Amino acid sequence: MSFSVRLSQSLCHLITPGGLWVKRAAPFHRHTFHKNVSSITHVKDGGVRMVNVEDNGKLETKRVACASGRVVVNQAIIDLLRRSDSSCKDSSLSASSKGPVLTTAEIAGIMGAKKTSDLIPLCHNINLSQIEIKCRIDEGSNSILVSSVARSTSKTGVEMEALTGVSIAALTLYDMCKAVCKSAVIQEIQLDYKSGGKSGEYIRSNNCERYK
């Protein structure tokens, strides 16, 4: 059964195909901002620009960002992954004959995060202190869950690095599984947590408290 979603200030409404409205508590979000931002930072005078972090008086601070996403697959993929062990000795893991799926996706996510400024045109090239990518199976939703943590001491944030890491890992999972499941869907790539800098702290859910 599919649902559409409408958001109000206090409630998230799920609408079933028959038009039934179901109310549930809205997702937890917390913002701690030191200033109000009312404009898109990469647009100026009708054109695009790369933000000058030197002129904006930004200081080098510890930056942390975490992101997540999921790849929804069929039961055949879940069965292949479940039967494999952590050392990938089970040849059935090779859904596309390309080797260990989860480990390969994690490495690809790390490599992708380090190339963020090459992929996203207005991102700054920053030195990452750490990028961690984790992929795990969620059998309840027939999904592979992807999460990332990016850290740096810099004048700008690492949100895009965290999001890029998840995106590239998810695309790698699709590439390795498509021989068995071309209908796989990449979903819900989102920022879950960020800290550092003038904009302060953002927390999408209480599950991200451990990144502080």
N, C-alpha and C positions, 0 to 999 in steps of 0.2 A: 504494500500500500504506500502510495506516495503522499507527501504533505507539502503544502506551501506555508511560508512563514511570514507573519507580520509582527513588527515590533512596536510596542508602545513604550511609554516612559517607565512603566513598572512591570509589565507583563509581556511574555512572549506567547503569541497565539498561533496554534497549529490549526490549519484548515484542511480537513480531509476532502477527498474527491467529491463526496456528497454534500459538501458545504457546511459540515459540522465544525463549530469552533471549539477548540479544547484549550483551556488556559493552563499555563504552567509558569513557574517562577522564571524570570529572565536570567540569563547568564550573569555571573558575578564579574564585574569590572571595577577596578579601582585606579584612579588617576591621582597622582600627586604632582601638580605642575607648579613651577616657580614663575611662569609667565603665561599669558594667553597667546596662542598662535591662531591667527584668523586668516592666514593666506597660505597659498601653496609656495613652498620655499624655492622651487626650481623654476618659477615663472616670474618674469619681470619685464615690464614695458612691452608686453605682447610677444616676447620671445622666451627662450629657455636659457638657463644659466646654471653653472656649477657654483654652489655656494662657497664663498671665500671664508674659510674658517678662521683665518688670521684676522681679517677686518671685523668679524663679528664678536671679537673678544672672547672666543671660546677657550677654555682651559683644558689641559690634558687631565682627564679623570678616568677612573676605572669604569669601563663600560661592560655591561653584560646584557645579552639578549638570548631568549630562547624561543623556538618556534616549533610547530608540529604540523603534521599532515597525515593522510592515510591513502593507501592504495587498496581499493575494494577488488577482490579477485574471486574466482570460482572455487568450489570445494576441491577440485583436482589440485590446484596450486597449494591450498592449505594442507592437503594430505601429503603432497610431495615434501613440503617444508617440515611437516611434523615428523615424518619418518626419518629425516636426516639428523645426524648428530652434530655437535658443535665443531667437530673436526672435518665435517663434510665428506666422510668416507662413503656415505651412501650415495651411489651414483644416481639414484632416483631424484636427488635434489636438483640435478641439472635439467631444469624444466626446458631450457633452450640450448642445452649442451654448451653453456658458457661458464660453468663452474659455480662456486659457492654464491648463492644469490644474496643473502643478507649481508655478508661480509663485503662483497663487491660493491653493493649499494652504499654501504657506510663509507668505504674508501672514496667512492665517486663523489659523495656528498662533501667530504672533506676537501677534495680537490676542487670541486665547484665553488665552495665558499671562499677559497683562496683566490679564485678568479673573478670574484664578484664585480670588481671595477672594470674588468674587460667585457663583462656581459651587460651590465646596466650602465648606460652612457654617462650619467651625471653623478655616479657614486665616486667617492674618494678612494684612493688606494691607501689602505691602512695596514699597519702591522698587527696581525692577530696574535694574541698570547696563547689562545686555545680555540679549537673548533672540535666539538664532539658530536658525532652523529650516531644515533641508536635506531635500529630497526627491530621490531618484535612482532610476533604473530598475535592477533586477537581473533581467536577462533569463534567467539560469540558473534562477531560481525563479518566474518570472512574477510578480514582486512589485515594488511601489514601496516603497522603504525610506525611512523618516522618522527623522531624528535631530534632537536639540535640545541646545543649551547655554544655561543660564541663569546669570547672575552678579548678585551683589548684595553690598553691605556692609551687614549687618543683624544683628539679634539672633536671627534664626531662619533656617532653611534655605530653599533654593529648589528642593527636590526636586519639590514639587507643581507649581510653575510649569513646570519642564522636562517633567514627565509630562503636564500639561494641554496644553502646546503640541503635543506629539506626538499626543495624542488628538484635538484639534480639527483638526489638519492631516489626520489619517487619515480623520476623518469627512467633511471637505471633499472629499478624494479620492474617497470612496465616492459622495458626492452628485453629483460631476461625471462619474463614470464609470458610474453605475447604469443609464443608458439603454442602454448597450452590455453591461454586465456586472452584473446584479443579484445574481449569486452571489459577488461580491467578499467577501473575509473579512478583517477587521482582526485582526491577531495580534500577540502577543509585545510588548505595550507594557510596558516595564520600565525601571527605574532602572539605569544603567550605571556612574555615578560620582557621588560627592559628596565635598566637602571643606569644612572650616570648622566652627566651633562645638565644643561639648563632646564630641559623639559621634565626632569625628575623621573619618577618611577611610574610604570604602568604594569598592572597585573590583570590578566584576563580571567584567571581562575585561581582559587586557593591552592590548587595542586602545584603551582609554580613558586610557592613560598621557599622551597629548598634552594632555588637559584640565587637568593638574596646574598 
